[in-house]
Amino acid sequence: MPEAHPKLAASSARGATVRAEALITSRFTARFIDVTGNTRALANLAGMRRARQRGRGVEFDEVRAYAAGDDVRAIDWRVTARSGTPHTKLFHEDREQPILVAIDQRPAMKFGSQRCFKSVMAAHIGCLALWSGLQAGERVGGAVLGAVDISETRPRRSQHAVLNVIRDLVREGTPRSDNLAPHPSIANLVEQLERIARPGTRLFIISDFHDLLDADHLAPLRRLTRKTQIVAISITDALEAELPRAGYYAVTDGDNHSQLDTGIAGIRESYAADYQSHQALISRRLRELRIPLLTVRTDDDPLRRLLTVFPAR
């Protein structure tokens, strides 16, 4: 097997636009990682003592006549009453762990000062998880949180599921200036995920989480943790964490233009402190829900960052 770390190709997560060719090609890179596995590093991010393997329970198989030694708790009382003789339920081990990936492509993600926009990095991380899950034999699907609505692909064991998600990412991953309409929230995304995620699913939520702490946004997330194993991946940019050195800078959101003066006394320190405080609060809230949070910057290599918490193949 190829060595996973030193021989990896340079990241193809570049630019301001999500491109289908790069996301399709990432299926070759995905062979180096197993996103269905657990590691101590992942457990530590969630505040757990050890890695837990969820979604690996049992499913109902059949009913047969009760035999001495069978667990009385498994007696099927309806069949017993109907037949007049004791019957018990049999179960078999369920080894399925669907992979569901939710990727934020709202206007706030169309930003980046280094190698690529946050939206592009989120798309690459998400597709690595999808291809890796499919190569592990799992059903895969996704949801793309766009500027106006949420596109979903129900999990299935087919590369067409990944290609459908890529199609939605390309559509939403192009920067646009028509950003005046209200955008769906993280809460809207999580509520939709509640409807399509089956128990035992490993769910990746990839966003900058700028609105995670808004009122009532954590409630649907708390419900979702009861039936899925969530991994949160926060996409950040260096310019969000620290303002550039003192000077005047032209800034725009695509519609409006202004100037930023970073030479005002104390502004850079105050800005950095506010950012760190906000990120720490997001981490604390997710940790309270036992949700691991992995931070990925726009100048990171997506595979190398994932390999810090998921096992290599």
C-alpha positions in Angstrom: 0.0 0.0 0.0 1.4 3.5 -0.8 2.7 5.5 2.1 -0.1 7.9 3.1 1.7 11.0 4.2 4.9 12.1 2.5 4.0 11.1 -1.0 0.7 12.8 -1.3 0.2 15.1 -4.3 -0.3 18.8 -3.8 -3.9 19.9 -2.9 -6.2 20.7 -5.9 -8.4 22.9 -3.6 -7.6 26.2 -5.3 -9.3 29.3 -6.6 -12.7 30.9 -6.0 -14.9 28.5 -8.0 -15.9 24.9 -7.2 -14.9 22.8 -10.2 -16.3 19.4 -11.0 -13.1 18.0 -12.5 -11.1 18.5 -9.3 -13.9 17.0 -7.1 -14.2 13.9 -9.4 -10.4 13.5 -9.4 -10.4 13.5 -5.6 -11.7 9.9 -5.7 -8.0 8.8 -6.3 -6.8 10.8 -3.2 -9.6 9.4 -1.1 -8.1 5.9 -1.3 -5.5 7.0 1.3 -8.1 7.6 4.1 -10.9 5.7 5.9 -13.5 8.2 7.1 -15.6 5.3 8.5 -13.0 4.5 11.1 -12.4 5.8 14.6 -9.2 7.1 16.3 -8.3 8.4 19.7 -7.7 11.8 18.1 -11.3 12.0 16.9 -12.6 10.9 20.3 -10.4 13.5 22.0 -11.9 16.3 19.9 -15.4 15.2 21.1 -14.3 15.2 24.7 -14.6 11.4 25.0 -12.3 9.1 26.9 -12.1 6.6 24.0 -13.3 6.2 20.4 -16.8 4.9 20.2 -18.1 2.9 17.2 -21.7 3.8 16.6 -24.1 2.6 13.9 -22.9 -1.0 14.4 -25.8 -2.5 16.2 -28.2 -5.3 15.4 -31.2 -5.7 13.1 -34.3 -7.9 13.2 -33.9 -11.1 11.2 -36.7 -13.6 11.9 -39.0 -15.2 14.4 -38.7 -18.9 15.4 -40.1 -21.1 18.2 -38.7 -20.5 21.6 -35.9 -22.9 22.7 -34.4 -23.4 26.1 -31.7 -20.9 26.8 -33.1 -18.1 24.6 -33.3 -14.7 26.1 -36.8 -14.2 27.4 -36.5 -10.5 26.7 -36.6 -11.3 22.9 -39.9 -13.2 23.1 -42.3 -12.0 20.4 -45.5 -11.7 22.4 -47.8 -11.0 19.4 -46.7 -14.2 17.6 -46.8 -16.1 20.9 -50.4 -15.1 21.5 -51.4 -15.8 17.9 -49.8 -19.3 17.7 -50.3 -20.4 21.3 -46.7 -21.4 21.7 -43.7 -19.2 22.7 -41.7 -17.6 19.8 -38.6 -15.5 20.0 -37.1 -12.8 17.8 -33.7 -13.4 16.2 -31.3 -10.6 15.2 -28.3 -10.3 13.0 -25.4 -7.8 13.3 -25.9 -4.6 11.3 -22.5 -3.5 9.9 -23.8 -0.6 7.8 -22.7 3.0 8.6 -24.0 5.4 5.9 -21.9 8.5 5.2 -23.8 11.7 4.9 -22.0 15.0 4.1 -23.6 18.4 4.5 -21.6 21.2 2.9 -22.2 25.0 3.3 -22.0 27.0 0.1 -23.7 30.2 1.3 -22.4 33.6 0.4 -20.4 33.9 3.7 -18.3 30.9 2.4 -17.3 32.8 -0.8 -14.2 34.2 0.9 -10.5 33.5 1.0 -7.2 35.2 1.2 -4.9 32.3 0.7 -5.1 29.3 -1.7 -8.8 29.1 -2.2 -12.3 30.3 -1.0 -13.8 28.6 2.0 -16.5 27.3 -0.2 -13.9 25.5 -2.4 -12.2 23.9 0.6 -15.5 22.8 2.0 -16.4 21.1 -1.3 -13.1 19.3 -1.4 -13.3 18.0 2.2 -16.9 16.9 1.6 -16.0 15.0 -1.6 -13.1 13.3 0.0 -15.4 12.0 2.7 -18.0 10.8 0.1 -15.5 9.0 -2.1 -13.8 7.4 1.0 -17.1 6.2 2.3 -18.1 4.7 -1.0 -14.8 3.0 -1.4 -15.4 1.5 2.1 -18.6 -0.1 0.7 -21.0 2.3 2.6 -24.0 4.1 1.2 -23.2 7.8 0.7 -25.3 11.0 0.3 -25.2 14.6 1.0 -26.9 18.0 1.3 -25.6 21.3 -0.1 -26.7 24.5 1.8 -26.9 27.1 -0.9 -27.8 30.8 -1.1 -31.5 30.1 -1.6 -32.3 26.5 -0.8 -30.9 23.1 0.3 -30.2 20.4 -2.3 -30.2 16.8 -1.0 -29.0 13.4 -2.3 -30.3 10.4 -0.4 -27.6 7.9 0.6 -27.0 5.0 -1.8 -24.2 2.8 -2.7 -23.4 4.3 -6.0 -20.9 6.8 -7.5 -24.0 8.6 -9.0 -24.8 9.8 -5.4 -21.4 11.5 -5.2 -21.8 12.9 -8.7 -25.2 14.3 -7.8 -23.6 16.1 -4.8 -20.8 17.4 -7.0 -23.4 18.8 -9.4 -25.1 20.7 -6.6 -21.7 21.9 -5.3 -20.8 23.3 -8.7 -24.1 25.1 -9.1 -23.8 26.7 -5.7 -20.0 27.1 -5.6 -19.8 29.9 -8.1 -19.6 33.4 -6.5 -22.6 35.6 -7.3 -23.6 39.1 -6.5 -27.4 38.4 -6.0 -27.0 37.9 -2.2 -29.9 40.0 -1.0 -32.4 37.3 -0.4 -32.6 35.6 3.1 -30.3 32.6 3.2 -31.2 29.2 4.8 -29.6 28.8 8.2 -27.6 26.0 9.8 -30.8 25.1 11.7 -32.7 24.7 8.4 -29.9 22.4 7.2 -29.9 20.3 10.4 -33.7 20.0 10.3 -33.5 18.6 6.8 -30.8 16.2 7.8 -33.0 14.9 10.5 -35.4 13.7 7.8 -32.9 11.8 5.7 -30.3 10.5 8.2 -31.0 7.0 9.4 -29.8 5.9 12.9 -26.1 5.0 12.9 -25.2 7.4 10.1 -21.8 9.2 10.3 -22.6 12.8 9.4 -20.1 15.4 8.4 -21.2 19.0 8.7 -18.8 21.3 6.9 -19.2 25.1 7.3 -17.7 28.2 8.9 -20.5 28.0 11.5 -20.9 31.7 11.5 -24.6 31.4 12.6 -24.3 28.3 14.7 -24.7 30.2 18.0 -27.9 32.0 16.9 -30.9 31.4 19.1 -32.5 28.0 18.7 -29.9 26.7 16.2 -28.4 24.3 18.6 -31.7 22.6 19.5 -32.1 20.6 16.2 -28.4 19.7 16.3 -28.9 18.3 19.8 -31.8 16.1 18.5 -29.7 14.9 15.6 -26.9 13.7 17.9 -29.3 11.2 19.4 -29.3 9.0 16.2 -26.2 10.0 14.3 -22.4 10.4 14.8 -21.7 14.0 13.8 -18.3 15.3 12.8 -18.1 19.1 12.5 -15.5 20.6 10.2 -14.9 24.3 10.5 -13.5 26.1 7.4 -11.5 29.2 8.3 -9.2 31.7 6.6 -6.1 33.4 8.0 -7.6 36.9 7.3 -10.6 36.1 9.5 -8.3 35.3 12.5 -6.0 38.3 12.2 -6.2 41.6 10.3 -3.4 42.5 7.9 -0.6 44.9 9.1 -1.4 48.5 9.6 -2.5 50.3 6.5 -5.5 51.2 4.3 -7.1 48.3 2.3 -9.8 48.3 -0.3 -12.6 45.8 0.5 -15.7 44.6 -1.3 -18.5 42.1 -0.9 -19.1 42.0 -4.6 -21.7 44.8 -4.5 -20.4 47.4 -2.1 -16.9 48.9 -1.8 -15.2 50.4 1.2 -11.8 51.0 2.9 -10.4 49.2 5.9 -8.0 51.1 8.2 -6.0 48.6 10.3 -3.7 51.2 11.7 -6.2 52.4 14.4 -4.7 51.8 17.8 -5.7 48.5 19.3 -8.0 47.4 16.4 -5.9 44.4 15.3 -5.6 43.1 18.9 -9.3 43.6 19.6 -10.3 41.9 16.3 -8.1 38.9 17.0 -9.4 38.6 20.5 -13.1 38.7 19.3 -12.4 36.0 16.7 -10.7 33.7 19.2 -13.5 34.2 21.7 -16.1 33.3 19.1 -14.2 30.2 17.9 -13.7 29.0 21.5 -17.5 29.4 22.2 -18.4 27.3 19.1 -15.9 24.6 20.1 -17.3 24.6 23.7 -20.9 24.3 22.5 -20.1 21.4 20.2 -18.0 19.7 22.8 -21.0 19.8 25.2 -22.9 17.8 22.6 -19.9 15.4 22.2 -19.4 16.6 18.6 -15.8 16.6 17.5 -14.7 19.8 15.7 -11.8 19.8 13.2 -10.6 23.2 11.9 -9.3 23.4 8.4 -7.8 26.6 6.9 -8.0 27.6 3.3 -4.3 27.1 2.9 -4.3 23.6 4.4 -4.1 20.4 2.4 -7.6 18.8 2.9 -6.4 15.2 3.0 -3.5 15.8 5.4 -5.9 17.6 7.8 -8.4 14.7 7.7 -5.6 12.2 8.3 -4.9 13.9 11.7 -8.2 12.4 13.0 -9.1 9.5 10.6 -7.1 6.3 10.0 -5.0 5.9 6.8 -5.7 3.1 4.5 
